[in-house]
Amino acid sequence: MIRDLPNGERPRERLRDSGAPALSDTELLAILLRTGSAAESVVELAGRMLVHFGGLEGLARAGYADLHGLHGLGEAKAAQLQAAIELGRRLASLRGADRPTIRTPQDVSDLVRPSMAFLDQEHFRVLVLNTRNQVLASPDVFVGSVNATTIRTAEVFREAVRQSATTIIAVHNHPSG
């Protein structure tokens, strides 16, 4: 159990004393989970989760039912994890200005990768830009299956027309990587 560890080895205390970068993925996940069970410590639970889902990337792809179905994770812990993962995605997609500016293909990748990289289905998204190449909107136009999506032309341009955009950039993901 965590309480049996010396203070210098407990995840929360290590985070306080050494900072978050000094902690392993297992320790950071253990802090989010807060408690284990009578049968295993929270660190053991976190380690088992990472093995079960294949690391952080697999954990980010796991749905609520997948998380809640794992022994030791109730509704509250599953919800906490999903909320933390979504906050991480949103934080990763933020840029310095209120509206990101697209100057290069890398800018597009940096903007959409955090929110699209771990999706289980193909998503087709349109980045709607103003005359300064600032993103006005980025709606998901279609959600397909694991390996295909059908696109209707009118839907691709709907938000661009609504926003009086001058440019659009179409993007989509591949769940297989």
Backbone hydrogen bonds, N-H to C=O, Kabsch-Sander energy under -0.5 kcal/mol:
donor,donor_aa,acceptor,acceptor_aa,energy
4,D,1,M,-1.2
5,L,2,I,-2.0
9,E,6,P,-2.4
10,R,6,P,-0.6
10,R,7,N,-1.0
14,R,10,R,-2.7
15,L,11,P,-2.5
16,R,12,R,-2.3
17,D,13,E,-2.6
18,S,14,R,-3.1
19,G,14,R,-0.6
19,G,15,L,-1.7
22,A,19,G,-1.4
23,L,20,A,-2.0
28,L,24,S,-2.4
29,L,25,D,-2.6
30,A,26,T,-2.2
31,I,27,E,-1.8
32,L,28,L,-1.7
33,L,29,L,-2.3
34,R,30,A,-2.0
35,T,33,L,-2.1
37,S,40,E,-3.1
45,L,41,S,-2.4
46,A,42,V,-2.5
47,G,43,V,-2.4
48,R,44,E,-2.5
49,M,45,L,-2.4
50,L,46,A,-2.2
51,V,47,G,-2.0
52,H,48,R,-2.8
53,F,49,M,-2.7
54,G,50,L,-0.7
54,G,51,V,-0.6
55,G,50,L,-3.4
59,L,55,G,-2.1
60,A,56,L,-2.5
61,R,57,E,-1.3
62,A,58,G,-1.1
67,L,63,G,-2.3
68,H,64,Y,-3.1
69,G,65,A,-1.9
70,L,67,L,-1.5
73,L,70,L,-2.2
74,G,72,G,-0.6
78,A,74,G,-2.2
79,A,75,E,-2.5
80,Q,76,A,-2.5
81,L,77,K,-2.4
82,Q,78,A,-2.2
83,A,79,A,-2.5
84,A,80,Q,-2.5
85,I,81,L,-2.5
86,E,82,Q,-2.2
87,L,83,A,-2.5
88,G,84,A,-2.2
89,R,85,I,-2.3
90,R,86,E,-2.6
91,L,87,L,-2.7
92,A,88,G,-2.5
93,S,89,R,-1.3
94,L,90,R,-0.6
94,L,91,L,-1.1
102,I,133,N,-3.1
103,R,101,T,-0.6
107,D,104,T,-0.5
108,V,104,T,-1.3
109,S,105,P,-2.3
110,D,106,Q,-3.1
111,L,107,D,-1.7
112,V,108,V,-2.5
113,R,109,S,-2.5
115,S,112,V,-0.6
116,M,112,V,-1.8
117,A,113,R,-2.6
119,L,116,M,-1.2
122,E,145,S,-3.1
124,F,142,F,-2.8
125,R,123,H,-0.5
125,R,171,V,-3.2
126,V,139,P,-1.9
127,L,169,I,-3.3
128,V,126,V,-0.6
128,V,137,A,-2.8
129,L,127,L,-0.6
129,L,167,T,-2.9
130,N,134,Q,-1.9
133,N,130,N,-1.9
135,V,100,P,-2.8
136,L,128,V,-3.8
137,A,128,V,-1.1
141,V,124,F,-2.8
141,V,139,P,-0.7
142,F,124,F,-1.6
144,G,122,E,-3.5
145,S,148,A,-3.0
153,T,151,I,-0.5
155,E,152,R,-1.0
156,V,152,R,-1.2
157,F,153,T,-1.3
158,R,154,A,-1.0
159,E,155,E,-0.6
161,V,157,F,-2.5
162,R,158,R,-2.3
163,Q,159,E,-2.2
164,S,161,V,-1.0
165,A,160,A,-2.7
166,T,129,L,-1.8
167,T,129,L,-1.4
169,I,127,L,-2.0
171,V,125,R,-3.0
173,N,123,H,-1.3
177,G,174,H,-2.7
